[in-house]
């Protein structure tokens, strides 16, 4: 038994949680997007987070509910003690910020943006925003924006600021998470400062916008060359300003949201985005597909998880009721699949059903609109589950009927 697996097992015993008994890199690979409620000081939440392979957290500057000397470091160390193999990330965003001096954690950002005229204005001289929902306004990260007294534009300034409070003194963070990695602006404004509103579909504007985002990543690399930079991207990162620049891609709402590509364009388009995003990362990059769904929709979860398992990504399931403030756990997450025995498949296996083989089992998914029955060779059985025992009944598997848009994990007999 390897050291990391042993430590995880001991930690699980100490906390009363079941042990996953999984080596780092085994499947299923799980990522938690946990930037919602800042309840990281709650021991139970820490234990839930520690079951993941990756957890993205949303601390803010000055977070300190118990007046500790190093509150963030204390939490990170506790999670790492429970699972030494977990990778922890911190949320950042550069394209927008609050214009509210009462939000104390953001006071230094607001002052810098005001002092250096980094807001995006329209031709009428008014600040612009994508939506009033988040009470934020757009920042000009392009080369047309002014420089500060140190010769920095906002992306360089913001990278240094985020590094100073979050990353420099907390080596437990291994992932620098960048929200809103978009291939074009979401707002119309006077980006180039010529007194006229620019069309956000203009290739010149889009390129300048992407260069500003990439400037932030370049500054991060200079400050923290060993960190994984993961972006929440609305494209496959194939644009020249983005291609090969990120170490990780997060596909928010890949399934289950009103804007999901699977809902708008179908399963094939979702899988194509998953795979092309991976191909456009830096070598060795990681992709996570994020699902929005009810905590008890086990069929939908299986469909999404089995689809994810057709490639090498991390699975992220967010409770549509709780948002990014909980860690859901499904029976399938404890399935000891181990390492992949086959490459990501390029075609369906039987009757439109897709399959991928693992050392400990197989993943099957039916992305069609009709039930399909397939025959599996001997040597497999179903999971013994509690959440959906009609599907995961622990019985030997030979002929499997998958409902439309459903999936299943089968384990190898020992």
MOSUL-V179334 format. One line per field, one symbol per residue. phi: phi as a letter, one per 30 degrees, with the letter a starting at -180 (. if undefined). psi: psi as a letter, one per 20 degrees, with the letter a starting at -180 (. if undefined). burial: I if it has 16 or more other ideal C-beta (glycine too) atoms within 10 Angstrom, else O. A space follows every 10 residues. Layout:
# MOSUL-V179334
phi=???
psi=???
burial=???
This chain:
# MOSUL-V179334
phi=.deddddddd ddddcidddd hbdejdcdcb bccbcdedcd ddeddedddd dddbbccbdb ejeadbhcdb ddeddddddd ddbdddccbb dbacdaadcb dddeecddde dddddchcdd ccddicdbbd adecicbdcd cdddddcddc icceeddddd ddddcccdcb dddcbcccdh dcdbdcbcac dcicibdcdd cdeddddddd dddddddddd dddbdcddcc cdccbdidde dceicccabc cdiebjcdce ddddbjdddd dddedddedc ddeidbbbcc ccaddccddd ddeddddedd bcdccbccdd dcicbbcdbc eddcdddidd cbdedcadcb hidcbbcbec lbcbbcddcb dbcbccddjb bddcccdbdd cccidecbcc ccdehbbacc cddc
psi=pqgghggggg hgghijqqph lpqpirqqpp ppnljdpmki iphhgghghi irhppprlqq pjpmijlrgm gghggghggh hhniiqppqp prpiiqrqmo iinghjghgg gggghjljqp qahjjqqqqg qigjkrqqqo jriiqrqahj jqrgggghgg ghgghghhjn ihpipoporl nqiqqiqprm hjkjjqpqpi iphgggghgh hgghhgghhg hhhmiiqpop qnqjajkiqh hhpjhqiqpp npkhqirhjp hhhhirgghg hggghhgghj rqpjqqqppp pprqhjmhgg ggggghghii ajrppooppi hicljroqpq hhhjpmhbqp iqrpqirqgp lipqqpqrhj aqpqpnjrjq qppqpprqjq rrqnrhhmih gmjjqqpfpp oprpmrrqpq qqq.
burial=OOOOIOIIOO IIOOIOIOOI OIOOOIIIII IIIIIOOOOI IOOOIIIIII IIIIIIIIIO IOIOOOOOOO IIOOIIOIII OIIOIIIIII IIIIIIIIIO OOOOOIOOII OIIOOIOIII IIOOOOOIII OOOOOIIIII IIOIIOOOOO OIIIIIIIII IIIOIIIOOI OIIIIIIIII IIIIIIIIII IIOOOOIIOI OOOOIIIIII IIIIIIIOII IOIIOOIIII IIIIIIIOIO IIOOIIIIII IIIIIIIOOI IIOOOOIOOI IOIIIOIIOI IOOOIIIIII IIIOIOIIII IIIIIIIIII IIIIIIIIIO OOOIIIIIII IIIIIIIIOI OOOIOOOOIO OOIIIIIIOI IIIIIIIIOO OIOIOIOOOI IIIOIOOIOO IIOOOOIOOI OIIOIIIIII IIOO
